[in-house]
């Protein structure tokens, strides 16, 4: 049955239409149910636009002031949770303008002079993206801080380092934590790049070709805190690269958290017993009373797939869109909204999970020297005494085979047995303790305590500087959303 009923709301585009939208089209077309979370950004973009219209004499200063006052009123309603938008509004841009008309009457219609919903929507979404990415950055800094705290609290705790998930060589726990901090530091740099990508103003590009009104794009860009203006009006309304950049940054964050989570899950098993998670960040079993499950780490690992999916989805949406604007672009928002929400909730829970965990130093130290993890040190000792490394590798490999067959460790060998293996070992023994092994790797980036301490200082300094910069940026953004006092 056809449902060709009037919507009850006035559309911004219906002047040439003899019929009202079908209710099914209206439901399919509407974005108000998700894009209303950009209400603050849409209103603030309109405030900058109307200020510019008044400054340029495109509308009268009195009209501009009346419209701006109405917009600040709506922003206050949004902040108080009193704003009401419905499907008849179609999108947040229409909803705000409808409410403005209710407040100040017909003069509200002058707000849209010199712009289109295309550049308006792009401006709102860019503003929202910058704010959301700043929240992600704050979460990343907290996670990096947690890793730095663990490293600082465990300067000499050793653990096995792995390749192929096989014990390889001893490393410091602090070194392992700082490896993840390095990953998340790169993520912070990617988030900064995504912010720069988003922080460019498309306002003034109008539908696709610019506008005939004498607007001042630099004025609106400065008012909104954008770094620059877009250089091509067609590209400005059709560009969603900045959304892809944000989704890519979120995807790398999710991937790195997933890698850390996988190790947490392994380390918490009875087979490893490296870590004991706090009860506050674990769950139990409905049938097995003894169980303590690392659900935070498992969920963080599992949520990675949905973040990746949003990136692939938007890339797929964009690949077939000709210039300029296409309705396909409406699919950009839910993808980024959910990816940001997923990353933020993950970044909220992983740092306290790490901070409250307990490390089993004795078990890690035991595992650090098991399975002949010090074999490379023995080969290195021979090489430092003139034995070609390939020959040294073969000698120590035979030693490992002999010890395995005889159920011995390196520590079980007598002086005579060491001397029999190779003459060098008659005078010098390789490290037999994990701490001696890690101390020998005293090169920049290595796991020696001196190098790790230096890396820890560098990480702390970088984190502090980035925190100061972020705090300033977030304060400046908050100020732009505060109404003038006069």
NUDREN-240460 format. One record per residue (C-alpha): x, y, z; residue number from 1. Coordinates in pm, whole numbers, plus 50000, padded with zeros to 5 digits. Layout:
! residues N
<east->X&north->Y&up->Z&num->NUM>
...
! end
This chain:
! residues 486
<east->50000&north->50000&up->50000&num->1>
<east->50134&north->50340&up->49908&num->2>
<east->50195&north->50580&up->50195&num->3>
<east->50221&north->50917&up->50026&num->4>
<east->50149&north->51120&up->50338&num->5>
<east->50275&north->51469&up->50415&num->6>
<east->50561&north->51474&up->50662&num->7>
<east->50430&north->51757&up->50871&num->8>
<east->50769&north->51931&up->50857&num->9>
<east->50885&north->52194&up->50608&num->10>
<east->51173&north->52077&up->50393&num->11>
<east->51456&north->52302&up->50281&num->12>
<east->51429&north->52170&up->49928&num->13>
<east->51056&north->52120&up->49849&num->14>
<east->50969&north->52429&up->49648&num->15>
<east->50974&north->52242&up->49316&num->16>
<east->50787&north->51935&up->49441&num->17>
<east->50412&north->51886&up->49396&num->18>
<east->50392&north->51594&up->49639&num->19>
<east->50518&north->51545&up->49990&num->20>
<east->50778&north->51272&up->50048&num->21>
<east->50655&north->50918&up->50089&num->22>
<east->50691&north->50810&up->50450&num->23>
<east->50919&north->50526&up->50342&num->24>
<east->51149&north->50764&up->50159&num->25>
<east->51146&north->50992&up->50461&num->26>
<east->51253&north->50707&up->50690&num->27>
<east->51519&north->50584&up->50446&num->28>
<east->51652&north->50932&up->50375&num->29>
<east->51659&north->51074&up->50726&num->30>
<east->51983&north->51107&up->50918&num->31>
<east->51844&north->51299&up->51215&num->32>
<east->51853&north->50994&up->51441&num->33>
<east->52230&north->50980&up->51428&num->34>
<east->52355&north->51315&up->51300&num->35>
<east->52190&north->51507&up->51585&num->36>
<east->52500&north->51426&up->51786&num->37>
<east->52661&north->51698&up->51569&num->38>
<east->52405&north->51954&up->51689&num->39>
<east->52659&north->52162&up->51880&num->40>
<east->52896&north->52171&up->51585&num->41>
<east->52619&north->52257&up->51340&num->42>
<east->52502&north->52544&up->51559&num->43>
<east->52855&north->52675&up->51612&num->44>
<east->52920&north->52663&up->51238&num->45>
<east->52603&north->52863&up->51181&num->46>
<east->52711&north->53120&up->51441&num->47>
<east->53038&north->53173&up->51256&num->48>
<east->52852&north->53196&up->50924&num->49>
<east->52598&north->53451&up->51042&num->50>
<east->52865&north->53662&up->51210&num->51>
<east->53042&north->53676&up->50877&num->52>
<east->52719&north->53762&up->50690&num->53>
<east->52665&north->54056&up->50921&num->54>
<east->53027&north->54168&up->50902&num->55>
<east->53022&north->54161&up->50524&num->56>
<east->52692&north->54349&up->50500&num->57>
<east->52522&north->54055&up->50329&num->58>
<east->52254&north->54080&up->50597&num->59>
<east->52215&north->54365&up->50844&num->60>
<east->52415&north->54360&up->51169&num->61>
<east->52089&north->54365&up->51363&num->62>
<east->51960&north->54059&up->51178&num->63>
<east->52291&north->53882&up->51231&num->64>
<east->52284&north->53958&up->51603&num->65>
<east->51925&north->53835&up->51636&num->66>
<east->52006&north->53511&up->51456&num->67>
<east->52322&north->53456&up->51661&num->68>
<east->52132&north->53505&up->51987&num->69>
<east->51875&north->53250&up->51874&num->70>
<east->52148&north->53001&up->51785&num->71>
<east->52313&north->53035&up->52126&num->72>
<east->51972&north->52970&up->52281&num->73>
<east->51939&north->52647&up->52082&num->74>
<east->52292&north->52545&up->52182&num->75>
<east->52197&north->52594&up->52546&num->76>
<east->51890&north->52376&up->52489&num->77>
<east->52107&north->52105&up->52335&num->78>
<east->52353&north->52118&up->52626&num->79>
<east->52066&north->52096&up->52874&num->80>
<east->51914&north->51797&up->52694&num->81>
<east->51602&north->51999&up->52614&num->82>
<east->51628&north->52006&up->52234&num->83>
<east->51383&north->51783&up->52051&num->84>
<east->51444&north->51667&up->51695&num->85>
<east->51223&north->51424&up->51503&num->86>
<east->51216&north->51244&up->51169&num->87>
<east->51028&north->51536&up->51019&num->88>
<east->51346&north->51740&up->51058&num->89>
<east->51525&north->51502&up->50816&num->90>
<east->51868&north->51603&up->50942&num->91>
<east->52022&north->51809&up->51219&num->92>
<east->52073&north->52110&up->50990&num->93>
<east->51703&north->52129&up->50912&num->94>
<east->51615&north->52065&up->51276&num->95>
<east->51825&north->52355&up->51402&num->96>
<east->51686&north->52591&up->51141&num->97>
<east->51331&north->52481&up->51222&num->98>
<east->51390&north->52554&up->51591&num->99>
<east->51550&north->52888&up->51507&num->100>
<east->51241&north->52984&up->51308&num->101>
<east->51025&north->52897&up->51606&num->102>
<east->51234&north->53127&up->51824&num->103>
<east->51286&north->53434&up->51605&num->104>
<east->51050&north->53401&up->51311&num->105>
<east->51108&north->53460&up->50940&num->106>
<east->51446&north->53630&up->50982&num->107>
<east->51584&north->53283&up->51053&num->108>
<east->51558&north->53216&up->50680&num->109>
<east->51845&north->53458&up->50617&num->110>
<east->52090&north->53229&up->50798&num->111>
<east->52128&north->53005&up->50495&num->112>
<east->52235&north->53289&up->50267&num->113>
<east->52558&north->53207&up->50084&num->114>
<east->52584&north->52845&up->50186&num->115>
<east->52441&north->52500&up->50106&num->116>
<east->52367&north->52199&up->50319&num->117>
<east->52665&north->52041&up->50142&num->118>
<east->52928&north->52275&up->50283&num->119>
<east->52728&north->52314&up->50605&num->120>
<east->52725&north->51939&up->50667&num->121>
<east->53093&north->51903&up->50581&num->122>
<east->53179&north->52187&up->50820&num->123>
<east->52978&north->52035&up->51104&num->124>
<east->53130&north->51691&up->51055&num->125>
<east->53483&north->51826&up->51037&num->126>
<east->53427&north->52021&up->51359&num->127>
<east->53282&north->51714&up->51527&num->128>
<east->53569&north->51495&up->51404&num->129>
<east->53831&north->51728&up->51551&num->130>
<east->53662&north->51722&up->51891&num->131>
<east->53614&north->51346&up->51885&num->132>
<east->53975&north->51284&up->51785&num->133>
<east->54091&north->51506&up->52069&num->134>
<east->53900&north->51275&up->52305&num->135>
<east->54071&north->50975&up->52144&num->136>
<east->54405&north->51147&up->52191&num->137>
<east->54331&north->51199&up->52560&num->138>
<east->54253&north->50829&up->52596&num->139>
<east->54574&north->50735&up->52417&num->140>
<east->54781&north->50955&up->52646&num->141>
<east->54623&north->50786&up->52946&num->142>
<east->54705&north->50442&up->52806&num->143>
<east->55061&north->50544&up->52733&num->144>
<east->55084&north->50681&up->53085&num->145>
<east->54974&north->50346&up->53227&num->146>
<east->55242&north->50163&up->53030&num->147>
<east->55506&north->50411&up->53142&num->148>
<east->55399&north->50368&up->53504&num->149>
<east->55435&north->49989&up->53481&num->150>
<east->55777&north->50025&up->53322&num->151>
<east->55891&north->50271&up->53590&num->152>
<east->55767&north->50047&up->53871&num->153>
<east->55947&north->49738&up->53738&num->154>
<east->56292&north->49856&up->53625&num->155>
<east->56477&north->49524&up->53671&num->156>
<east->56199&north->49266&up->53630&num->157>
<east->56294&north->49018&up->53357&num->158>
<east->56070&north->48811&up->53137&num->159>
<east->56109&north->48599&up->52826&num->160>
<east->56101&north->48773&up->52493&num->161>
<east->55938&north->48572&up->52217&num->162>
<east->55955&north->48514&up->51845&num->163>
<east->55705&north->48279&up->51683&num->164>
<east->55555&north->48261&up->52035&num->165>
<east->55862&north->48058&up->52135&num->166>
<east->56095&north->48175&up->52411&num->167>
<east->56380&north->48359&up->52242&num->168>
<east->56585&north->48592&up->52465&num->169>
<east->56530&north->48759&up->52801&num->170>
<east->56405&north->49117&up->52807&num->171>
<east->56299&north->49356&up->53078&num->172>
<east->55928&north->49385&up->53149&num->173>
<east->55981&north->49760&up->53125&num->174>
<east->56124&north->49715&up->52776&num->175>
<east->55820&north->49512&up->52675&num->176>
<east->55580&north->49775&up->52809&num->177>
<east->55770&north->50052&up->52633&num->178>
<east->55740&north->49859&up->52306&num->179>
<east->55364&north->49904&up->52332&num->180>
<east->55409&north->50264&up->52440&num->181>
<east->55604&north->50318&up->52117&num->182>
<east->55314&north->50172&up->51917&num->183>
<east->55062&north->50399&up->52087&num->184>
<east->55295&north->50697&up->52047&num->185>
<east->55276&north->50637&up->51672&num->186>
<east->54900&north->50618&up->51709&num->187>
<east->54906&north->50957&up->51880&num->188>
<east->55096&north->51095&up->51581&num->189>
<east->54838&north->50943&up->51347&num->190>
<east->54554&north->51098&up->51546&num->191>
<east->54733&north->51435&up->51525&num->192>
<east->54757&north->51389&up->51148&num->193>
<east->54387&north->51298&up->51130&num->194>
<east->54303&north->51613&up->51327&num->195>
<east->54505&north->51824&up->51084&num->196>
<east->54332&north->51650&up->50794&num->197>
<east->53990&north->51734&up->50939&num->198>
<east->54073&north->52083&up->51060&num->199>
<east->54023&north->52258&up->50726&num->200>
<east->53715&north->52470&up->50657&num->201>
<east->53489&north->52387&up->50359&num->202>
<east->53241&north->52659&up->50457&num->203>
<east->53178&north->52890&up->50163&num->204>
<east->53204&north->52618&up->49900&num->205>
<east->52822&north->52611&up->49895&num->206>
<east->52665&north->52329&up->49690&num->207>
<east->52972&north->52267&up->49472&num->208>
<east->53079&north->52585&up->49291&num->209>
<east->53116&north->52848&up->49560&num->210>
<east->52873&north->53138&up->49605&num->211>
<east->52793&north->53471&up->49441&num->212>
<east->52785&north->53651&up->49777&num->213>
<east->53095&north->53844&up->49896&num->214>
<east->53171&north->53609&up->50184&num->215>
<east->53488&north->53602&up->50393&num->216>
<east->53592&north->53238&up->50423&num->217>
<east->53901&north->53320&up->50625&num->218>
<east->53685&north->53491&up->50886&num->219>
<east->53461&north->53189&up->50942&num->220>
<east->53760&north->52953&up->50942&num->221>
<east->53936&north->53157&up->51211&num->222>
<east->53618&north->53184&up->51417&num->223>
<east->53579&north->52806&up->51416&num->224>
<east->53945&north->52732&up->51487&num->225>
<east->54022&north->52577&up->51148&num->226>
<east->54383&north->52587&up->51035&num->227>
<east->54302&north->52673&up->50673&num->228>
<east->54028&north->52677&up->50411&num->229>
<east->53977&north->52424&up->50134&num->230>
<east->54114&north->52525&up->49797&num->231>
<east->53859&north->52370&up->49559&num->232>
<east->53483&north->52392&up->49609&num->233>
<east->53409&north->52067&up->49425&num->234>
<east->53657&north->51874&up->49635&num->235>
<east->53548&north->52049&up->49954&num->236>
<east->53193&north->51910&up->49949&num->237>
<east->53293&north->51569&up->49809&num->238>
<east->53598&north->51501&up->50027&num->239>
<east->53572&north->51239&up->50299&num->240>
<east->53942&north->51159&up->50313&num->241>
<east->53954&north->51308&up->50660&num->242>
<east->53695&north->51054&up->50775&num->243>
<east->53901&north->50773&up->50626&num->244>
<east->54208&north->50916&up->50799&num->245>
<east->54025&north->50911&up->51131&num->246>
<east->53900&north->50557&up->51073&num->247>
<east->54250&north->50443&up->50978&num->248>
<east->54391&north->50597&up->51296&num->249>
<east->54118&north->50423&up->51498&num->250>
<east->54191&north->50095&up->51320&num->251>
<east->54561&north->50108&up->51409&num->252>
<east->54476&north->50191&up->51771&num->253>
<east->54236&north->49896&up->51781&num->254>
<east->54496&north->49667&up->51626&num->255>
<east->54764&north->49766&up->51877&num->256>
<east->54525&north->49727&up->52171&num->257>
<east->54430&north->49387&up->52031&num->258>
<east->54794&north->49277&up->52022&num->259>
<east->54843&north->49385&up->52383&num->260>
<east->54514&north->49219&up->52479&num->261>
<east->54622&north->48891&up->52321&num->262>
<east->54934&north->48893&up->52537&num->263>
<east->54731&north->48977&up->52849&num->264>
<east->54503&north->48682&up->52774&num->265>
<east->54803&north->48452&up->52735&num->266>
<east->54990&north->48585&up->53038&num->267>
<east->54682&north->48539&up->53259&num->268>
<east->54657&north->48166&up->53181&num->269>
<east->54776&north->47895&up->53418&num->270>
<east->55030&north->47797&up->53154&num->271>
<east->55201&north->48137&up->53168&num->272>
<east->55105&north->48282&up->53508&num->273>
<east->55286&north->48608&up->53437&num->274>
<east->55001&north->48838&up->53542&num->275>
<east->54706&north->48839&up->53779&num->276>
<east->54428&north->49074&up->53679&num->277>
<east->54229&north->49260&up->53940&num->278>
<east->53890&north->49117&up->54030&num->279>
<east->53747&north->49458&up->53938&num->280>
<east->53851&north->49403&up->53576&num->281>
<east->53774&north->49031&up->53545&num->282>
<east->53463&north->48818&up->53531&num->283>
<east->53373&north->48465&up->53642&num->284>
<east->53195&north->48164&up->53504&num->285>
<east->52830&north->48077&up->53562&num->286>
<east->52921&north->47710&up->53610&num->287>
<east->53293&north->47688&up->53700&num->288>
<east->53359&north->47858&up->54035&num->289>
<east->53736&north->47864&up->53990&num->290>
<east->53733&north->48066&up->53668&num->291>
<east->53864&north->48421&up->53639&num->292>
<east->53827&north->48547&up->53285&num->293>
<east->54017&north->48838&up->53123&num->294>
<east->53700&north->48977&up->52963&num->295>
<east->53834&north->49331&up->52924&num->296>
<east->54124&north->49208&up->52712&num->297>
<east->53903&north->48967&up->52518&num->298>
<east->53642&north->49231&up->52437&num->299>
<east->53909&north->49484&up->52342&num->300>
<east->54054&north->49223&up->52107&num->301>
<east->53712&north->49137&up->51969&num->302>
<east->53599&north->49493&up->51905&num->303>
<east->53883&north->49541&up->51658&num->304>
<east->53682&north->49377&up->51381&num->305>
<east->53401&north->49632&up->51389&num->306>
<east->53648&north->49922&up->51372&num->307>
<east->53825&north->49765&up->51073&num->308>
<east->53484&north->49706&up->50917&num->309>
<east->53391&north->50073&up->50933&num->310>
<east->53711&north->50170&up->50752&num->311>
<east->53652&north->49916&up->50476&num->312>
<east->53285&north->50016&up->50453&num->313>
<east->53362&north->50385&up->50398&num->314>
<east->53638&north->50313&up->50147&num->315>
<east->53384&north->50104&up->49959&num->316>
<east->53122&north->50381&up->49977&num->317>
<east->53365&north->50639&up->49841&num->318>
<east->53518&north->50440&up->49558&num->319>
<east->53227&north->50489&up->49315&num->320>
<east->53116&north->50844&up->49389&num->321>
<east->53158&north->51105&up->49113&num->322>
<east->53209&north->51473&up->49191&num->323>
<east->53060&north->51647&up->49372&num->324>
<east->52819&north->51564&up->49656&num->325>
<east->52630&north->51234&up->49660&num->326>
<east->52381&north->51104&up->49915&num->327>
<east->52614&north->50807&up->49963&num->328>
<east->52819&north->51036&up->50186&num->329>
<east->52551&north->51015&up->50453&num->330>
<east->52701&north->50672&up->50530&num->331>
<east->53017&north->50838&up->50663&num->332>
<east->52877&north->50946&up->50997&num->333>
<east->52753&north->50625&up->51155&num->334>
<east->53080&north->50459&up->51060&num->335>
<east->53293&north->50719&up->51235&num->336>
<east->53052&north->50764&up->51525&num->337>
<east->53064&north->50395&up->51610&num->338>
<east->53438&north->50363&up->51555&num->339>
<east->53505&north->50659&up->51785&num->340>
<east->53263&north->50526&up->52047&num->341>
<east->53428&north->50184&up->52033&num->342>
<east->53779&north->50324&up->52069&num->343>
<east->53680&north->50559&up->52351&num->344>
<east->53510&north->50292&up->52561&num->345>
<east->53811&north->50064&up->52508&num->346>
<east->54059&north->50336&up->52601&num->347>
<east->53851&north->50404&up->52911&num->348>
<east->53884&north->50051&up->53051&num->349>
<east->54222&north->49917&up->52935&num->350>
<east->54446&north->50160&up->53132&num->351>
<east->54289&north->50083&up->53472&num->352>
<east->54299&north->49711&up->53389&num->353>
<east->54674&north->49745&up->53340&num->354>
<east->54733&north->49969&up->53641&num->355>
<east->54560&north->49728&up->53880&num->356>
<east->54726&north->49410&up->53751&num->357>
<east->54992&north->49227&up->53954&num->358>
<east->55305&north->49085&up->53793&num->359>
<east->55447&north->48746&up->53893&num->360>
<east->55816&north->48840&up->53894&num->361>
<east->55937&north->48499&up->54010&num->362>
<east->55749&north->48313&up->53739&num->363>
<east->55866&north->48552&up->53467&num->364>
<east->56228&north->48527&up->53582&num->365>
<east->56206&north->48149&up->53577&num->366>
<east->56061&north->48152&up->53226&num->367>
<east->56317&north->48405&up->53105&num->368>
<east->56603&north->48154&up->53121&num->369>
<east->56408&north->47840&up->53033&num->370>
<east->56438&north->47663&up->52698&num->371>
<east->56797&north->47781&up->52655&num->372>
<east->56703&north->48145&up->52609&num->373>
<east->57066&north->48238&up->52685&num->374>
<east->57201&north->48042&up->52388&num->375>
<east->57255&north->48356&up->52179&num->376>
<east->57469&north->48501&up->52459&num->377>
<east->57693&north->48195&up->52442&num->378>
<east->57730&north->48226&up->52066&num->379>
<east->57801&north->48600&up->52100&num->380>
<east->58079&north->48526&up->52351&num->381>
<east->58249&north->48296&up->52104&num->382>
<east->58211&north->48553&up->51825&num->383>
<east->58364&north->48827&up->52043&num->384>
<east->58665&north->48598&up->52084&num->385>
<east->58725&north->48561&up->51711&num->386>
<east->58508&north->48261&up->51629&num->387>
<east->58306&north->48323&up->51311&num->388>
<east->57946&north->48366&up->51420&num->389>
<east->57816&north->48087&up->51194&num->390>
<east->58065&north->47849&up->51357&num->391>
<east->57973&north->47979&up->51701&num->392>
<east->57604&north->47927&up->51620&num->393>
<east->57671&north->47566&up->51525&num->394>
<east->57879&north->47500&up->51839&num->395>
<east->57611&north->47632&up->52071&num->396>
<east->57340&north->47456&up->51873&num->397>
<east->57516&north->47122&up->51936&num->398>
<east->57545&north->47219&up->52304&num->399>
<east->57170&north->47282&up->52325&num->400>
<east->57103&north->46944&up->52162&num->401>
<east->57332&north->46766&up->52410&num->402>
<east->57178&north->46939&up->52711&num->403>
<east->56829&north->46857&up->52588&num->404>
<east->56912&north->46488&up->52553&num->405>
<east->57079&north->46480&up->52895&num->406>
<east->56805&north->46688&up->53060&num->407>
<east->57051&north->46956&up->53167&num->408>
<east->57048&north->47335&up->53159&num->409>
<east->57348&north->47559&up->53097&num->410>
<east->57365&north->47622&up->53473&num->411>
<east->57408&north->47249&up->53534&num->412>
<east->57733&north->47229&up->53331&num->413>
<east->58062&north->47201&up->53518&num->414>
<east->58372&north->47404&up->53434&num->415>
<east->58522&north->47097&up->53267&num->416>
<east->58214&north->47048&up->53053&num->417>
<east->58222&north->47412&up->52944&num->418>
<east->58589&north->47381&up->52851&num->419>
<east->58516&north->47067&up->52653&num->420>
<east->58255&north->47248&up->52445&num->421>
<east->58501&north->47512&up->52326&num->422>
<east->58838&north->47643&up->52454&num->423>
<east->58697&north->47996&up->52488&num->424>
<east->58459&north->47870&up->52756&num->425>
<east->58753&north->47746&up->52962&num->426>
<east->58841&north->48106&up->53041&num->427>
<east->58501&north->48281&up->53008&num->428>
<east->58147&north->48169&up->53074&num->429>
<east->57845&north->48316&up->52897&num->430>
<east->57576&north->48486&up->53111&num->431>
<east->57377&north->48232&up->53310&num->432>
<east->57131&north->48482&up->53460&num->433>
<east->56866&north->48670&up->53269&num->434>
<east->56960&north->49004&up->53425&num->435>
<east->57320&north->48962&up->53302&num->436>
<east->57191&north->48883&up->52955&num->437>
<east->56973&north->49192&up->52932&num->438>
<east->57247&north->49413&up->53080&num->439>
<east->57480&north->49308&up->52798&num->440>
<east->57244&north->49449&up->52535&num->441>
<east->57350&north->49804&up->52606&num->442>
<east->57280&north->49965&up->52271&num->443>
<east->57026&north->50239&up->52192&num->444>
<east->56686&north->50076&up->52174&num->445>
<east->56812&north->49765&up->52353&num->446>
<east->56679&north->49599&up->52666&num->447>
<east->56970&north->49685&up->52897&num->448>
<east->56851&north->49868&up->53213&num->449>
<east->57052&north->50180&up->53125&num->450>
<east->56897&north->50200&up->52780&num->451>
<east->56547&north->50127&up->52906&num->452>
<east->56582&north->50398&up->53172&num->453>
<east->56682&north->50647&up->52901&num->454>
<east->56390&north->50537&up->52683&num->455>
<east->56158&north->50576&up->52979&num->456>
<east->56274&north->50935&up->53034&num->457>
<east->56221&north->51013&up->52667&num->458>
<east->55872&north->50862&up->52672&num->459>
<east->55780&north->51057&up->52986&num->460>
<east->55899&north->51386&up->52837&num->461>
<east->55714&north->51328&up->52510&num->462>
<east->55396&north->51235&up->52694&num->463>
<east->55411&north->51544&up->52913&num->464>
<east->55464&north->51774&up->52614&num->465>
<east->55180&north->51614&up->52420&num->466>
<east->54949&north->51642&up->52721&num->467>
<east->55017&north->52016&up->52750&num->468>
<east->54950&north->52069&up->52379&num->469>
<east->54627&north->51868&up->52393&num->470>
<east->54503&north->52053&up->52701&num->471>
<east->54557&north->52386&up->52524&num->472>
<east->54377&north->52269&up->52211&num->473>
<east->54082&north->52134&up->52407&num->474>
<east->54056&north->52452&up->52614&num->475>
<east->54055&north->52662&up->52297&num->476>
<east->53781&north->52444&up->52150&num->477>
<east->53570&north->52471&up->52466&num->478>
<east->53605&north->52849&up->52460&num->479>
<east->53468&north->52863&up->52106&num->480>
<east->53153&north->52687&up->52226&num->481>
<east->53103&north->52934&up->52511&num->482>
<east->52866&north->53224&up->52437&num->483>
<east->53004&north->53576&up->52463&num->484>
<east->52946&north->53748&up->52796&num->485>
<east->52825&north->54071&up->52641&num->486>
! end
